[in-house]
Amino acid sequence: MIQTERLILRPWRRDDLPELLEICRDPRVMATIGPPQDEAQVAAAMARQQADQAQYGYCYWAMEHCATAQVIGFCGLELQRPPMPIAGRTDIGWRLAHARWGQGYAREAALACLYWAWTHTPLDEIVAITVPSNTRSWGLMERLGMTRVADADFDHPDLAAGDPLRRHILYRIDRPTA
């Protein structure tokens, strides 16, 4: 568990499904990610994150608002697997309920995750991906100190040719020096 001033980042619980489902069904949230997700897709994603937590000690954690105990999104780390072009690298990612956008929650959570990664893992770098049109996300990556790796753009293997969300850009941040 990671706690910040306003957030708790923690492993997923089964009773988190309704709140995460609401976020993942919102077309505004999913506009630069993919189509809104149904209950089976969200439950499967939660199960993958629970398995990652058990295997690696980290995942995209539930982002719980301290004052309300409401799950308002997720933020964390994920080891990327084939067929992703960044397989073997650890990605930082986030998703936030639309009503919470623009309030600094994603940045607060991401900074806490980066600090946790540097103090609890041997990772030399962390990467992040998004689509070029997701200016909010890559803007946050830059505010976190990440830099774009322009020659590492790729087509997401799970998306069909012609899908406007297929092209992805890559950002990275190296472990801070002492």
DRENMARLUM-455040 format. One record per residue (C-alpha): residue number from 1; residue in three letters; x, y, z. Coordinates in pm, whole numbers. Layout:
N
rec kefi->NUM | lonu->Ala | X->X | Y->Y | Z->Z
...
***
This chain:
178
rec kefi->1 | lonu->Met | X->0 | Y->0 | Z->0
rec kefi->2 | lonu->Ile | X->118 | Y->349 | Z->-88
rec kefi->3 | lonu->Gln | X->-37 | Y->651 | Z->80
rec kefi->4 | lonu->Thr | X->-14 | Y->1012 | Z->-33
rec kefi->5 | lonu->Glu | X->-182 | Y->1322 | Z->100
rec kefi->6 | lonu->Arg | X->-513 | Y->1242 | Z->-72
rec kefi->7 | lonu->Leu | X->-479 | Y->887 | Z->-206
rec kefi->8 | lonu->Ile | X->-420 | Y->526 | Z->-117
rec kefi->9 | lonu->Leu | X->-278 | Y->300 | Z->-387
rec kefi->10 | lonu->Arg | X->-352 | Y->-59 | Z->-299
rec kefi->11 | lonu->Pro | X->-415 | Y->-405 | Z->-443
rec kefi->12 | lonu->Trp | X->-756 | Y->-471 | Z->-593
rec kefi->13 | lonu->Arg | X->-1046 | Y->-623 | Z->-400
rec kefi->14 | lonu->Arg | X->-1347 | Y->-793 | Z->-555
rec kefi->15 | lonu->Asp | X->-1578 | Y->-522 | Z->-424
rec kefi->16 | lonu->Asp | X->-1388 | Y->-262 | Z->-632
rec kefi->17 | lonu->Leu | X->-1543 | Y->-394 | Z->-953
rec kefi->18 | lonu->Pro | X->-1850 | Y->-164 | Z->-966
rec kefi->19 | lonu->Glu | X->-1643 | Y->154 | Z->-924
rec kefi->20 | lonu->Leu | X->-1380 | Y->49 | Z->-1178
rec kefi->21 | lonu->Leu | X->-1651 | Y->-63 | Z->-1420
rec kefi->22 | lonu->Glu | X->-1813 | Y->281 | Z->-1402
rec kefi->23 | lonu->Ile | X->-1480 | Y->443 | Z->-1493
rec kefi->24 | lonu->Cys | X->-1406 | Y->199 | Z->-1776
rec kefi->25 | lonu->Arg | X->-1756 | Y->238 | Z->-1923
rec kefi->26 | lonu->Asp | X->-1724 | Y->615 | Z->-1952
rec kefi->27 | lonu->Pro | X->-1664 | Y->711 | Z->-2318
rec kefi->28 | lonu->Arg | X->-1481 | Y->1028 | Z->-2207
rec kefi->29 | lonu->Val | X->-1231 | Y->825 | Z->-2006
rec kefi->30 | lonu->Met | X->-1188 | Y->567 | Z->-2281
rec kefi->31 | lonu->Ala | X->-1171 | Y->811 | Z->-2575
rec kefi->32 | lonu->Thr | X->-794 | Y->771 | Z->-2616
rec kefi->33 | lonu->Ile | X->-770 | Y->417 | Z->-2476
rec kefi->34 | lonu->Gly | X->-1029 | Y->211 | Z->-2661
rec kefi->35 | lonu->Pro | X->-1397 | Y->132 | Z->-2655
rec kefi->36 | lonu->Pro | X->-1581 | Y->137 | Z->-2322
rec kefi->37 | lonu->Gln | X->-1540 | Y->-194 | Z->-2143
rec kefi->38 | lonu->Asp | X->-1802 | Y->-433 | Z->-2013
rec kefi->39 | lonu->Glu | X->-1809 | Y->-610 | Z->-1678
rec kefi->40 | lonu->Ala | X->-1631 | Y->-923 | Z->-1802
rec kefi->41 | lonu->Gln | X->-1345 | Y->-718 | Z->-1950
rec kefi->42 | lonu->Val | X->-1301 | Y->-511 | Z->-1635
rec kefi->43 | lonu->Ala | X->-1317 | Y->-820 | Z->-1411
rec kefi->44 | lonu->Ala | X->-1053 | Y->-991 | Z->-1628
rec kefi->45 | lonu->Ala | X->-829 | Y->-681 | Z->-1608
rec kefi->46 | lonu->Met | X->-864 | Y->-676 | Z->-1230
rec kefi->47 | lonu->Ala | X->-774 | Y->-1046 | Z->-1214
rec kefi->48 | lonu->Arg | X->-461 | Y->-982 | Z->-1427
rec kefi->49 | lonu->Gln | X->-359 | Y->-702 | Z->-1192
rec kefi->50 | lonu->Gln | X->-414 | Y->-924 | Z->-887
rec kefi->51 | lonu->Ala | X->-195 | Y->-1193 | Z->-1050
rec kefi->52 | lonu->Asp | X->75 | Y->-934 | Z->-1128
rec kefi->53 | lonu->Gln | X->68 | Y->-814 | Z->-768
rec kefi->54 | lonu->Ala | X->117 | Y->-1171 | Z->-646
rec kefi->55 | lonu->Gln | X->395 | Y->-1246 | Z->-896
rec kefi->56 | lonu->Tyr | X->590 | Y->-918 | Z->-916
rec kefi->57 | lonu->Gly | X->487 | Y->-724 | Z->-605
rec kefi->58 | lonu->Tyr | X->330 | Y->-445 | Z->-812
rec kefi->59 | lonu->Cys | X->50 | Y->-382 | Z->-1058
rec kefi->60 | lonu->Tyr | X->-180 | Y->-104 | Z->-1168
rec kefi->61 | lonu->Trp | X->-311 | Y->-47 | Z->-816
rec kefi->62 | lonu->Ala | X->-657 | Y->72 | Z->-717
rec kefi->63 | lonu->Met | X->-649 | Y->447 | Z->-653
rec kefi->64 | lonu->Glu | X->-866 | Y->513 | Z->-349
rec kefi->65 | lonu->His | X->-957 | Y->862 | Z->-236
rec kefi->66 | lonu->Cys | X->-864 | Y->893 | Z->133
rec kefi->67 | lonu->Ala | X->-1154 | Y->1117 | Z->234
rec kefi->68 | lonu->Thr | X->-1427 | Y->909 | Z->67
rec kefi->69 | lonu->Ala | X->-1275 | Y->558 | Z->37
rec kefi->70 | lonu->Gln | X->-1404 | Y->565 | Z->-322
rec kefi->71 | lonu->Val | X->-1199 | Y->407 | Z->-601
rec kefi->72 | lonu->Ile | X->-1139 | Y->694 | Z->-842
rec kefi->73 | lonu->Gly | X->-912 | Y->512 | Z->-1084
rec kefi->74 | lonu->Phe | X->-584 | Y->326 | Z->-1091
rec kefi->75 | lonu->Cys | X->-214 | Y->396 | Z->-1110
rec kefi->76 | lonu->Gly | X->85 | Y->172 | Z->-1091
rec kefi->77 | lonu->Leu | X->337 | Y->-39 | Z->-1271
rec kefi->78 | lonu->Glu | X->303 | Y->-328 | Z->-1514
rec kefi->79 | lonu->Leu | X->563 | Y->-554 | Z->-1670
rec kefi->80 | lonu->Gln | X->480 | Y->-551 | Z->-2041
rec kefi->81 | lonu->Arg | X->453 | Y->-887 | Z->-2214
rec kefi->82 | lonu->Pro | X->467 | Y->-1008 | Z->-2576
rec kefi->83 | lonu->Pro | X->341 | Y->-924 | Z->-2828
rec kefi->84 | lonu->Met | X->393 | Y->-566 | Z->-2705
rec kefi->85 | lonu->Pro | X->701 | Y->-408 | Z->-2866
rec kefi->86 | lonu->Ile | X->803 | Y->-296 | Z->-2517
rec kefi->87 | lonu->Ala | X->782 | Y->-650 | Z->-2373
rec kefi->88 | lonu->Gly | X->1017 | Y->-694 | Z->-2080
rec kefi->89 | lonu->Arg | X->1001 | Y->-329 | Z->-1979
rec kefi->90 | lonu->Thr | X->798 | Y->-194 | Z->-1689
rec kefi->91 | lonu->Asp | X->533 | Y->63 | Z->-1772
rec kefi->92 | lonu->Ile | X->372 | Y->320 | Z->-1545
rec kefi->93 | lonu->Gly | X->7 | Y->379 | Z->-1623
rec kefi->94 | lonu->Trp | X->-301 | Y->548 | Z->-1487
rec kefi->95 | lonu->Arg | X->-672 | Y->587 | Z->-1551
rec kefi->96 | lonu->Leu | X->-890 | Y->831 | Z->-1363
rec kefi->97 | lonu->Ala | X->-1263 | Y->892 | Z->-1331
rec kefi->98 | lonu->His | X->-1364 | Y->1187 | Z->-1549
rec kefi->99 | lonu->Ala | X->-1502 | Y->1381 | Z->-1251
rec kefi->100 | lonu->Arg | X->-1151 | Y->1375 | Z->-1098
rec kefi->101 | lonu->Trp | X->-961 | Y->1506 | Z->-1403
rec kefi->102 | lonu->Gly | X->-767 | Y->1830 | Z->-1365
rec kefi->103 | lonu->Gln | X->-727 | Y->1803 | Z->-987
rec kefi->104 | lonu->Gly | X->-374 | Y->1663 | Z->-971
rec kefi->105 | lonu->Tyr | X->-467 | Y->1310 | Z->-865
rec kefi->106 | lonu->Ala | X->-293 | Y->1133 | Z->-1154
rec kefi->107 | lonu->Arg | X->29 | Y->1330 | Z->-1094
rec kefi->108 | lonu->Glu | X->15 | Y->1269 | Z->-719
rec kefi->109 | lonu->Ala | X->-34 | Y->896 | Z->-771
rec kefi->110 | lonu->Ala | X->228 | Y->867 | Z->-1048
rec kefi->111 | lonu->Leu | X->494 | Y->1048 | Z->-843
rec kefi->112 | lonu->Ala | X->425 | Y->813 | Z->-552
rec kefi->113 | lonu->Cys | X->452 | Y->511 | Z->-784
rec kefi->114 | lonu->Leu | X->783 | Y->630 | Z->-926
rec kefi->115 | lonu->Tyr | X->922 | Y->689 | Z->-578
rec kefi->116 | lonu->Trp | X->801 | Y->344 | Z->-473
rec kefi->117 | lonu->Ala | X->961 | Y->184 | Z->-780
rec kefi->118 | lonu->Trp | X->1298 | Y->347 | Z->-718
rec kefi->119 | lonu->Thr | X->1298 | Y->243 | Z->-352
rec kefi->120 | lonu->His | X->1146 | Y->-107 | Z->-382
rec kefi->121 | lonu->Thr | X->1263 | Y->-247 | Z->-717
rec kefi->122 | lonu->Pro | X->1592 | Y->-278 | Z->-905
rec kefi->123 | lonu->Leu | X->1441 | Y->-124 | Z->-1220
rec kefi->124 | lonu->Asp | X->1681 | Y->99 | Z->-1416
rec kefi->125 | lonu->Glu | X->1402 | Y->267 | Z->-1613
rec kefi->126 | lonu->Ile | X->1026 | Y->297 | Z->-1634
rec kefi->127 | lonu->Val | X->841 | Y->360 | Z->-1956
rec kefi->128 | lonu->Ala | X->496 | Y->495 | Z->-2037
rec kefi->129 | lonu->Ile | X->287 | Y->480 | Z->-2352
rec kefi->130 | lonu->Thr | X->-10 | Y->663 | Z->-2494
rec kefi->131 | lonu->Val | X->-157 | Y->769 | Z->-2825
rec kefi->132 | lonu->Pro | X->-28 | Y->1095 | Z->-2977
rec kefi->133 | lonu->Ser | X->-368 | Y->1263 | Z->-2936
rec kefi->134 | lonu->Asn | X->-375 | Y->1201 | Z->-2559
rec kefi->135 | lonu->Thr | X->-215 | Y->1532 | Z->-2471
rec kefi->136 | lonu->Arg | X->-327 | Y->1508 | Z->-2107
rec kefi->137 | lonu->Ser | X->-140 | Y->1181 | Z->-2060
rec kefi->138 | lonu->Trp | X->183 | Y->1266 | Z->-2239
rec kefi->139 | lonu->Gly | X->176 | Y->1608 | Z->-2077
rec kefi->140 | lonu->Leu | X->174 | Y->1437 | Z->-1739
rec kefi->141 | lonu->Met | X->458 | Y->1212 | Z->-1852
rec kefi->142 | lonu->Glu | X->663 | Y->1522 | Z->-1926
rec kefi->143 | lonu->Arg | X->569 | Y->1684 | Z->-1593
rec kefi->144 | lonu->Leu | X->693 | Y->1365 | Z->-1423
rec kefi->145 | lonu->Gly | X->1032 | Y->1416 | Z->-1587
rec kefi->146 | lonu->Met | X->986 | Y->1152 | Z->-1855
rec kefi->147 | lonu->Thr | X->1124 | Y->1211 | Z->-2203
rec kefi->148 | lonu->Arg | X->984 | Y->1100 | Z->-2534
rec kefi->149 | lonu->Val | X->1174 | Y->833 | Z->-2723
rec kefi->150 | lonu->Ala | X->1071 | Y->945 | Z->-3071
rec kefi->151 | lonu->Asp | X->1230 | Y->659 | Z->-3260
rec kefi->152 | lonu->Ala | X->1042 | Y->406 | Z->-3044
rec kefi->153 | lonu->Asp | X->686 | Y->486 | Z->-3158
rec kefi->154 | lonu->Phe | X->496 | Y->166 | Z->-3243
rec kefi->155 | lonu->Asp | X->165 | Y->26 | Z->-3356
rec kefi->156 | lonu->His | X->-24 | Y->-142 | Z->-3072
rec kefi->157 | lonu->Pro | X->-45 | Y->-511 | Z->-3165
rec kefi->158 | lonu->Asp | X->-397 | Y->-552 | Z->-3023
rec kefi->159 | lonu->Leu | X->-544 | Y->-283 | Z->-3250
rec kefi->160 | lonu->Ala | X->-633 | Y->-325 | Z->-3616
rec kefi->161 | lonu->Ala | X->-467 | Y->-137 | Z->-3899
rec kefi->162 | lonu->Gly | X->-659 | Y->185 | Z->-3951
rec kefi->163 | lonu->Asp | X->-769 | Y->211 | Z->-3587
rec kefi->164 | lonu->Pro | X->-703 | Y->574 | Z->-3487
rec kefi->165 | lonu->Leu | X->-567 | Y->454 | Z->-3150
rec kefi->166 | lonu->Arg | X->-320 | Y->205 | Z->-3297
rec kefi->167 | lonu->Arg | X->-13 | Y->433 | Z->-3307
rec kefi->168 | lonu->His | X->155 | Y->474 | Z->-2968
rec kefi->169 | lonu->Ile | X->432 | Y->698 | Z->-2844
rec kefi->170 | lonu->Leu | X->686 | Y->600 | Z->-2581
rec kefi->171 | lonu->Tyr | X->822 | Y->798 | Z->-2290
rec kefi->172 | lonu->Arg | X->1084 | Y->685 | Z->-2039
rec kefi->173 | lonu->Ile | X->1250 | Y->790 | Z->-1717
rec kefi->174 | lonu->Asp | X->1574 | Y->651 | Z->-1579
rec kefi->175 | lonu->Arg | X->1641 | Y->563 | Z->-1218
rec kefi->176 | lonu->Pro | X->1765 | Y->879 | Z->-1046
rec kefi->177 | lonu->Thr | X->2133 | Y->887 | Z->-959
rec kefi->178 | lonu->Ala | X->2226 | Y->916 | Z->-596
***
